[in-house]
Amino acid sequence: MQKVAVIGLGIMGGSIVKALKKSGKYYVIGYNRSAEVNQKALRDGAVDEIWDGTSKLDADITVIAVNPSVAYKLFETLPDLLKKGSILTDICGVKTEIVKMGETVCKNKDIKFIGGHPMAGRERSGYDYSTEDLFFNRSYIFTETPNTDKEALNILSQMAIDIGCSDVTITSPEYHDKMIAYTSQIPHILAGAYMNSPTSATHKGYSAGSYHDVSRVASVDENLWTQLFMENKENLLYEIDILIRNLGDYKEAVARNDTARLSGIIKTGRILKERDIIVNGQEKPHKFG
């Protein structure tokens, strides 16, 4: 039975340990800087043991389940505490810089680093909101570089399936960040900008599905998402410019009473959504399994 250690037992790390235990295939070691959270995880049966944070960590796989700023600090000390030949991965929402650092610090320590990003989450944060089925039918992204160990990649991909993911996407850190700017970060910016309307204070009684669909992801941790936005600055600015331009098209058509143009813009969005297409010419990631 493989041993998996999860560092950070917030909503994501807590859900990972619960899903690992549910699978019945892993011995699970947990660690959180809050002793109260550690004890909750033990009482829940979500982990088999708690790591003390300083001794050698006897795990085949170690998952860093913290925000980027904490992950960078962990890279300074954690690799020296890991078992030789073991796998280290993370779950940060931006990959280019963290993969560079992870590979650099692990290079001469016989540790195999692979960047990861489970495409799941909730608007709440903390262990109390973690669930064993958070990853059910979701995708898990792992990054691949010229330094990636293929066997380690397959082991992590199988672990993702074991915690409930329906598929695994394998791509470069750079392409991950380009796509995440569009699929994750821009929706959060759109939701926040939408909620900043003065009308939001008086929506009660007038809002239904559309309001909740658009505004849902405005309820996030501002400290975490500031880090993620700034780590992916160039890709995000590119998508913001496109969004502003597209909103300008709507505005201009409405202002000029150009119903034909407005109808055409709406139709284009509908068709693109129905087809769920990928823009031609983009690199296509491959799947595991």
N, C-alpha and C positions, 0 to 999 in steps of 0.2 A: 504494500500500500504506500503510495507516494505521500510525502509530507509537504504540505503547502503552508507557508507562513504569510499572513496578511498584516501589513503594517498600516494602521489607521482603520478604525472601526466605525466610521461615519456611515451615512446611508449607503454608499457604494461598497466600502470594505465590509460593513456589516452584512450587506446582502450577499457579497461573495462568500463569506464564511458560512452563512446559512445555506446557500445553494450547494456549496461543496459538501457540507454535512448531509444534506438531503440526498445527494447522489450516492452516498455510501461508499465512495471510492477513494476517499482521501482522509489522512490524519491531518487535522487542522490546528495550526498554531496562530494565535492572535496577539496583537499588541496595539494598545491605544495609550496616549499620554495621560488619559483620564483613568484612574484606578477604578472609579465607579462604573465606567463603561466596560472595562475588562471583567469586572465581577458580574455584570449583567450578561455578558456574552457567555461566561462560564455557566451561570445559572440557567440560561436558555438552552444550553447544550449546543450552542453555535460553534464553539471551539473545544478542542480536547485539552488544550493547555494555553497558558499565557506566557509569552516570552518576557524576560525581565528588562530587555532593552539594551543590555550591555554585554552579556555573555555571548559565546559563539552560538550561532543560530543553526540548528540541525534540521534544515529543510531542503528538499529537492528543488522547490520552486518558492521564490519570495515575491510577493506582490506589493508594490508601494502604492497604497490607496489614499494618497493625500494630495493637497493642491500643489501646483508647480513650485512655489517658493519653498515649501517644506521639503519637497522631493529633492531639490537642488542641495539643500543642507544635508539630507540623508546620504547623498552620494559621497560626502566627505568622510563618513565613518562606516557606513553599512557594509560596503563590499569587503572590508577587512574582517567582518564578523560572519560572513557567509561560508558555507561549505564549498570546498574546491569542486569545480565541475558542475555546480548547481546553476539554476536559471534565475535571473532577476528580470522582472518586468514592472511596468507602471500602468496607471490608468488615466494619466493626464489628458485633457481635452485638446492639447496642442502638442505636436510631436517633434518638429524639426530640431529645436535646440535641446530638448530633453534627451532625445536619442543620441545626439552628438556627445553630450556630457556622459550619458550612461555608458555608451560604448567606450569612451575614453577612460573612464575610471575603472572599468571592468577588464580592460584589455590585457593588463599584465597581472591579473589576479586569478586567472583561470575561472572566471565567472562569465556566463553567457547572458548578455543583455539584449532584450527585445522590447521595443516600445509597444504598448497596448492601449486600446480605448474601447471599452464596452459601450455600445450605443443604447444606453438605457439611463433612466434617472427619474427623479420626481422633483416637484417644486420645493419640498421640505428637505431639511438637512438633519444629520445626526443619526446615531445608532437606533434610536427609538422608532424611526421611520423606515428602517431596513426591512426587507422581506426576502424570503427564500425564492420567490418567483419573479423577482425584478427583471431577470434576464430572459424570461421565457419568451421564445419566438423573436428574440432580438438578434441583431448582428454584433459581432465582436471584431474590431479591427486590430490587426497586428502589422507592424512595419517590418519591411525587409530592406536591408542594405547589403553592399558587398561583404560586410563582416558578419552577416547573420548566419548562425548555426542552424542548418536545415532540420536536424533532429529536434533541437530545442523548439523550433517553430512548430513542428508537428505535435510535440508534447503540449505546448500551450494551446494550440488549436483544438486538441482533443479536450483539454480542460474546459475551454469555452463551451463546447458542445455539452459537456457533462453538467455544467451549471444551468443549462436550459436554452442556450443560444441556438437559433435555427440555422445560422450559417456564420462563416468566418471570412472576412475580407482581408486580403493580404496586399499591401501596397507600400509605396515609398513614403517616408515621413513628409516629404514636400508635397506630394499629391494629396495625402491625408489632410494637411493643413489648408490646401487650396479648396478642397471639397467641404471641409468643416466650416469654413468661413461662410459658405452658401447654405449648407443644410442645417447648421446649428446656430452660428453666431449672428447672422443677419436676422433670423426669426426672433432672437432675444432682443436685438436692437429695435426691431419693428414693434415688438410688444411694449417695450419701455417707452418708445416715442408715442405710441398710441395712447398709453395710459397717462401721458403728460398733458393731454388735452384737458382744459378746464371743465369740459363737459363730463369727464369721467366721474366727477363728484356728485353728479345728479342722474346717473344712469339707472338707478333702481326703478324697476317697474317698466323699463323700456328695453331691457337687454335679455338676450336669449343665447342660442347656440353660437351665433357669429361673434358676439362680444366675448364669450368665454373661450372660443377657439383662438382668437387673436391675442387675447390678453393673458392667457394661461401662463406663459413662460416669462412674464414680467416679474413674477414672484420668485426671485433667485437671490443667491448670496452675492451682493455687490462686490465684495472684496475678491472672491474667487473669479468672478466674471471680468472684473477689471484686469486681473492678471492674464486671463485667457485672451481677452481682446488685444492687449498690448503685446503679448507673445506672438500674435498672428497679424500684426499691424498691416503689412503690405497687402496680404490677401483680403483682409477685412475692408481696407480703404477701397480696393477695387470693387468689391460687392456693394459698398455703400454708394459709390458713384453711380453704379448701374441702377440701384434702387431709386436714388434721387431723380435720375433721368426718366425712369419709368413712371414715377409719381408725377413728374412734370408733364409727361404726355397726357396723363389723365386730366390734370389740372387745365392744361391748354384746351383740350377737347371740350371740357365742360364749360370753361369760360367763354369759348367762341360758339357755343351752342352747336358744335359740330357732331351731330348725332351719328353720322356715318362713321366718322373716325372713332368715336367713343365705342360704338358697337364693334368695330373691328378690333380695337384694343382688348375689349372684354372677351371677344371670341378667341383671340390668340391665346390668352391666358387659359381659357377653358380647354382648348385643344391640347395645349402643352401639358396641362394637368391630367387630362384623360389619357394621353399617350405615355405620360411619365417618362419622357425621353431624356437622353443625355446628349448634350451638345456634341456635334460631330467634331472629330479631331482630338478629343480629350483622351488621355491615357485611361485604359480600362483596367481596374484591378482584377486579379484572379481570385477564385474561391478555393477554400479548403474542402476536401472531401469529395 
